[in-house]
Amino acid sequence: MGKRIAGTAYITADGVQLALRGNLNVSTSAFERNGIAGLDRVHGYEEKPRVPFIECDVSLGNDTTIAQLEAITDATVVAKLATGRTHTLFGAWTKSAFELNAEQGMTRVRFEGISGSEF
């Protein structure tokens, strides 16, 4: 039996839906581990906090401008995926600088936050 693993998605920042163009990437992991190898063997790993993020391309136009995106700070950003999964960033801001793709009328947005969750 077929199972949906990808498809439509929606993204909101403080309840305002953005025109999601594509390239939605999400990482709500709270930490990152890296292995530590000595000259004789693997000794273990280090663990560091990681900045969770949601990154995507959004259409620009009358409803969304770069100035509006730059003004986003301390927001709740939610990405709802076709699989039913929801990823949320808390205390989120937009990472700049923005670049306008004039041919396609869009920009890449990277939201970073204090914490994130997956449901």
C-alpha positions as CSV (number, residue, x, y, z in Angstrom):
1,M,0.0,0.0,0.0
2,G,1.3,3.5,-0.9
3,K,2.1,5.9,1.8
4,R,2.5,9.6,1.5
5,I,6.0,10.7,2.5
6,A,6.2,14.1,0.9
7,G,4.0,16.8,-0.7
8,T,2.2,19.9,0.3
9,A,3.4,22.0,3.2
10,Y,2.4,25.2,5.0
11,I,4.4,27.7,7.0
12,T,3.3,30.4,9.4
13,A,5.1,33.0,11.5
14,D,3.0,34.2,14.5
15,G,-0.1,32.9,12.7
16,V,0.5,34.6,9.4
17,Q,0.8,32.2,6.5
18,L,3.6,32.8,4.1
19,A,3.5,31.8,0.4
20,L,5.7,28.8,0.6
21,R,7.4,28.3,-2.7
22,G,9.5,25.2,-1.9
23,N,12.8,23.9,-0.6
24,L,11.5,23.5,3.0
25,N,14.2,22.2,5.3
26,V,13.7,21.7,9.0
27,S,16.0,20.8,11.9
28,T,14.5,21.1,15.4
29,S,17.4,19.2,17.0
30,A,18.5,20.7,20.3
31,F,22.1,19.5,20.2
32,E,24.8,18.1,17.9
33,R,27.2,15.3,18.6
34,N,30.6,14.9,17.1
35,G,32.9,12.0,17.6
36,I,36.3,12.4,19.3
37,A,39.0,10.1,18.0
38,G,42.4,9.7,19.6
39,L,45.5,8.2,18.1
40,D,44.6,4.8,19.6
41,R,40.8,4.6,19.3
42,V,37.5,6.5,19.4
43,H,37.3,8.1,22.9
44,G,33.6,9.1,22.7
45,Y,31.8,12.2,21.6
46,E,31.2,15.9,22.4
47,E,27.8,17.4,22.6
48,K,27.0,21.0,21.9
49,P,23.8,23.0,21.8
50,R,22.5,23.6,18.3
51,V,20.4,26.4,16.9
52,P,17.2,24.9,15.5
53,F,15.9,26.2,12.1
54,I,13.2,26.2,9.5
55,E,14.4,27.3,6.0
56,C,12.4,27.7,2.8
57,D,11.7,29.8,-0.3
58,V,8.8,32.2,-0.1
59,S,7.1,34.2,-2.9
60,L,7.3,38.0,-2.5
61,G,4.7,40.4,-3.6
62,N,1.9,42.5,-2.2
63,D,1.3,40.1,0.8
64,T,5.0,39.6,1.8
65,T,8.0,41.9,1.5
66,I,11.6,41.6,2.6
67,A,11.0,44.4,5.1
68,Q,8.2,42.4,6.7
69,L,10.5,39.3,6.9
70,E,13.4,41.2,8.4
71,A,11.1,42.5,11.1
72,I,10.3,39.0,12.4
73,T,11.8,38.5,15.9
74,D,10.7,36.5,18.9
75,A,8.1,34.7,16.8
76,T,6.5,31.2,16.8
77,V,7.1,29.6,13.4
78,V,5.2,26.5,12.4
79,A,5.8,24.2,9.4
80,K,3.0,21.7,8.7
81,L,4.0,18.9,6.4
82,A,1.9,16.6,4.2
83,T,2.8,13.6,6.4
84,G,0.9,15.2,9.3
85,R,4.1,16.2,11.1
86,T,4.3,19.7,12.6
87,H,7.6,21.4,13.4
88,T,7.6,24.5,15.6
89,L,10.3,27.1,16.5
90,F,9.9,29.2,19.6
91,G,11.5,32.6,20.1
92,A,12.3,32.6,16.4
93,W,13.9,35.3,14.2
94,T,14.8,35.6,10.6
95,K,18.5,35.3,9.7
96,S,19.5,37.9,7.3
97,A,20.7,39.1,4.8
98,F,17.9,38.4,2.3
99,E,18.5,38.0,-1.4
100,L,15.7,38.7,-3.9
101,N,15.5,36.4,-6.9
102,A,13.8,38.8,-9.2
103,E,13.3,36.3,-12.0
104,Q,11.2,34.1,-9.8
105,G,9.9,36.7,-7.4
106,M,11.1,34.9,-4.3
107,T,13.6,34.9,-1.5
108,R,15.1,32.2,0.8
109,V,14.1,32.6,4.5
110,R,15.9,31.0,7.4
111,F,14.1,31.1,10.7
112,E,16.3,30.3,13.7
113,G,14.9,30.0,17.2
114,I,15.7,29.4,20.9
115,S,14.0,26.0,20.8
116,G,12.1,23.7,18.5
117,S,9.8,20.7,18.6
118,E,8.3,18.0,16.4
119,F,4.8,16.6,16.7
